[in-house]
Amino acid sequence: MFLLSQKPSIADHYLAELRDVNLQKDRMRFRRNLERVGELLAYELSKTLTFKTEQVETPLGQASSRTLLQPVVLATILRAGLPLHEGFLNMFDKADNAFIGAYRGHHINAEEEFEVEMDYITSPDLTGKILILIDPMLATGRSMEKVYHALLRFGIPAQTHIASVIASPEGVDYLQKRIPHCRLWLGAVDQKLNEHWYIVPGLGDAGDLAYGEK
């Protein structure tokens, strides 16, 4: 697991603005800060990928350069994930893209609380590619797990990474047990989930803050 907030950096400034109830009133600033965190996470993630060496023709000769060996697919849970997705796309600008409509559905019982429902999914072939699952809030981890297994119908990726801005300890633990081969890339891990399964202190509803209330 990689934690962006583990060492002091400009990422802390972006995370602070995302959490600030007064600054959250500026939707454009909120979306841009999600995008910025996405760019930073994408850069850190890129350091773990495999590159090939190629010769590039310049106006004055040839230069030895590195390019990604395997294609990347960015998969985002709608709608809150779109600004974070854009940050990743700014870094992996040749990536293919997948989009999933997943949300908290009706309550099941007092123990499991709610069911994760999906009503939309589109994806390119994932076979042998680098799959990056993107959602700004990793709360229970159930949505991410369901999305991951749903995407496998499009092929088995060579690697799978999960990226979120804010996570709960419960969500991290859940995914590490259920999808142990996936690496987590996180902005920060907060204190806990409350009785309504929201991250505390968190930042609120990322989708509403970015695009308005549903």
C-alpha positions as CSV (number, residue, x, y, z in Angstrom):
1,M,0.0,0.0,0.0
2,F,1.2,3.5,-0.9
3,L,0.1,6.4,1.2
4,L,0.6,9.9,-0.3
5,S,0.3,11.6,3.0
6,Q,2.9,9.5,4.7
7,K,5.6,12.1,3.9
8,P,4.9,15.9,3.9
9,S,4.4,17.2,0.4
10,I,2.1,19.6,-1.6
11,A,-0.4,16.7,-1.6
12,D,-1.2,17.6,2.0
13,H,-2.2,21.1,0.9
14,Y,-4.6,19.6,-1.7
15,L,-6.1,17.2,0.8
16,A,-6.6,20.0,3.3
17,E,-8.5,22.0,0.8
18,L,-10.6,19.0,-0.2
19,R,-11.7,18.6,3.4
20,D,-12.3,22.3,4.3
21,V,-16.1,22.9,4.5
22,N,-15.7,26.5,3.4
23,L,-13.5,25.8,0.4
24,Q,-15.8,22.9,-0.6
25,K,-18.3,25.6,-1.7
26,D,-16.1,26.2,-4.7
27,R,-16.9,23.1,-6.9
28,M,-14.4,23.9,-9.6
29,R,-11.6,24.1,-6.9
30,F,-12.8,20.9,-5.4
31,R,-12.8,19.1,-8.7
32,R,-9.3,20.5,-9.5
33,N,-7.9,19.3,-6.2
34,L,-9.2,15.8,-6.9
35,E,-7.6,16.0,-10.3
36,R,-4.3,17.1,-8.7
37,V,-4.2,14.2,-6.2
38,G,-4.9,11.9,-9.1
39,E,-1.9,13.3,-11.0
40,L,0.3,12.7,-8.0
41,L,-0.9,9.2,-7.3
42,A,-0.5,8.4,-11.0
43,Y,3.1,9.6,-11.0
44,E,3.9,7.5,-8.0
45,L,2.2,4.5,-9.4
46,S,4.1,4.9,-12.7
47,K,7.4,4.3,-10.9
48,T,6.4,0.6,-10.3
49,L,5.5,-0.2,-13.9
50,T,7.8,-1.7,-16.6
51,F,9.3,0.4,-19.3
52,K,11.1,-0.4,-22.5
53,T,14.0,1.5,-24.0
54,E,13.6,3.1,-27.4
55,Q,15.5,5.4,-29.6
56,V,13.7,8.7,-30.4
57,E,14.6,10.9,-33.3
58,T,15.3,14.5,-32.3
59,P,16.1,17.5,-34.6
60,L,19.8,17.0,-33.8
61,G,20.1,13.2,-33.4
62,Q,18.8,10.3,-31.4
63,A,18.0,10.0,-27.8
64,S,17.5,6.9,-25.7
65,S,14.1,7.1,-24.0
66,R,11.8,4.9,-22.0
67,T,8.2,4.2,-22.8
68,L,5.6,2.0,-21.0
69,L,5.8,-1.6,-22.0
70,Q,2.1,-2.5,-21.2
71,P,-1.0,-0.6,-22.0
72,V,-3.0,1.0,-19.2
73,V,-6.8,0.9,-18.6
74,L,-8.3,3.5,-16.2
75,A,-11.6,2.2,-14.7
76,T,-13.7,4.7,-12.8
77,I,-16.8,4.4,-10.7
78,L,-19.3,7.1,-11.7
79,R,-19.8,10.0,-11.0
80,A,-17.6,11.0,-8.1
81,G,-14.5,9.4,-9.7
82,L,-14.5,11.6,-12.8
83,P,-12.2,14.4,-11.6
84,L,-9.7,11.8,-10.1
85,H,-9.9,9.9,-13.3
86,E,-9.0,13.0,-15.2
87,G,-5.9,13.4,-13.1
88,F,-4.8,9.9,-13.9
89,L,-5.6,10.5,-17.6
90,N,-3.4,13.6,-17.6
91,M,-0.4,11.3,-16.7
92,F,-1.4,8.2,-18.6
93,D,-2.7,10.1,-21.7
94,K,-2.7,7.1,-24.0
95,A,-4.7,4.9,-21.6
96,D,-7.9,3.2,-22.6
97,N,-10.9,3.8,-20.3
98,A,-13.6,1.9,-18.5
99,F,-16.6,3.4,-16.7
100,I,-18.9,1.7,-14.2
101,G,-22.2,2.9,-12.6
102,A,-22.1,1.5,-9.0
103,Y,-23.9,2.8,-5.9
104,R,-25.3,1.8,-2.5
105,G,-28.6,0.1,-3.0
106,H,-31.3,-1.0,-0.6
107,H,-30.6,-2.2,2.9
108,I,-30.2,-5.9,3.3
109,N,-30.1,-6.4,7.1
110,A,-28.7,-4.8,10.2
111,E,-25.4,-6.6,9.8
112,E,-24.6,-5.9,6.1
113,E,-26.5,-2.7,6.0
114,F,-26.7,-2.2,2.2
115,E,-26.2,-3.9,-1.1
116,V,-23.9,-2.6,-3.8
117,E,-25.8,-2.3,-7.1
118,M,-24.5,-1.7,-10.7
119,D,-26.5,-0.5,-13.6
120,Y,-23.8,0.3,-16.2
121,I,-20.4,-1.0,-17.3
122,T,-18.3,-0.5,-20.3
123,S,-14.7,-1.5,-20.8
124,P,-12.1,-2.4,-23.5
125,D,-10.3,-5.8,-23.4
126,L,-8.3,-6.0,-20.2
127,T,-6.2,-9.0,-21.1
128,G,-2.6,-8.5,-20.1
129,K,-3.0,-4.8,-19.4
130,I,-2.5,-2.6,-16.4
131,L,-5.9,-2.0,-14.7
132,I,-6.2,1.0,-12.4
133,L,-9.5,1.2,-10.5
134,I,-10.4,4.7,-9.5
135,D,-12.8,6.0,-6.8
136,P,-12.1,9.0,-4.5
137,M,-13.6,7.4,-1.4
138,L,-12.7,3.9,-0.2
139,A,-15.3,3.3,2.6
140,T,-16.4,-0.3,3.0
141,G,-14.5,-1.5,-0.1
142,R,-17.6,-3.5,-1.3
143,S,-18.2,-1.4,-4.4
144,M,-14.6,-1.7,-5.4
145,E,-14.6,-5.5,-5.0
146,K,-17.8,-5.9,-7.0
147,V,-16.6,-3.6,-9.8
148,Y,-13.3,-5.5,-9.9
149,H,-15.0,-8.9,-10.3
150,A,-17.5,-7.5,-12.9
151,L,-14.6,-6.2,-15.0
152,L,-13.0,-9.6,-15.2
153,R,-15.5,-10.6,-17.9
154,F,-13.5,-8.3,-20.2
155,G,-10.3,-10.2,-19.6
156,I,-7.6,-10.9,-16.9
157,P,-5.3,-7.9,-16.4
158,A,-1.6,-8.4,-15.9
159,Q,-1.7,-6.1,-12.8
160,T,-4.5,-4.4,-10.9
161,H,-4.1,-1.2,-8.9
162,I,-6.7,0.6,-6.8
163,A,-6.5,4.4,-6.3
164,S,-8.5,6.5,-3.8
165,V,-8.1,9.9,-2.2
166,I,-9.5,9.0,1.3
167,A,-9.8,5.5,2.7
168,S,-11.1,4.0,5.9
169,P,-9.1,1.4,7.8
170,E,-12.1,-1.0,7.4
171,G,-12.1,-0.6,3.6
172,V,-8.3,-1.1,3.4
173,D,-8.5,-4.3,5.5
174,Y,-11.5,-5.5,3.4
175,L,-9.8,-5.2,0.1
176,Q,-6.4,-6.5,1.3
177,K,-8.3,-9.7,2.4
178,R,-10.6,-10.0,-0.6
179,I,-8.3,-8.9,-3.4
180,P,-4.8,-9.4,-1.9
181,H,-2.9,-9.1,-5.2
182,C,-4.2,-5.6,-5.9
183,R,-2.0,-2.7,-4.7
184,L,-3.6,0.3,-3.0
185,W,-2.6,3.9,-3.8
186,L,-4.2,6.3,-1.3
187,G,-4.1,9.9,-0.4
188,A,-4.9,9.3,3.3
189,V,-6.3,6.7,5.6
190,D,-8.8,8.2,8.1
191,Q,-10.0,7.1,11.6
192,K,-13.0,4.9,11.0
193,L,-16.4,4.4,9.4
194,N,-19.4,5.7,11.3
195,E,-22.7,3.9,11.8
196,H,-23.9,5.0,8.4
197,W,-20.7,3.6,6.7
198,Y,-19.2,7.0,5.9
199,I,-15.5,7.8,6.4
200,V,-14.7,9.9,9.5
201,P,-13.4,12.7,9.3
202,G,-13.5,12.2,5.6
203,L,-14.7,15.1,3.4
204,G,-18.4,14.4,2.8
205,D,-20.0,13.2,-0.4
206,A,-17.4,13.7,-3.2
207,G,-19.9,13.4,-6.0
208,D,-22.2,16.0,-4.5
209,L,-19.3,18.4,-3.8
210,A,-18.0,18.0,-7.3
211,Y,-21.2,18.1,-9.3
212,G,-24.1,19.2,-7.0
213,E,-26.6,17.2,-5.0
214,K,-28.4,14.3,-6.6
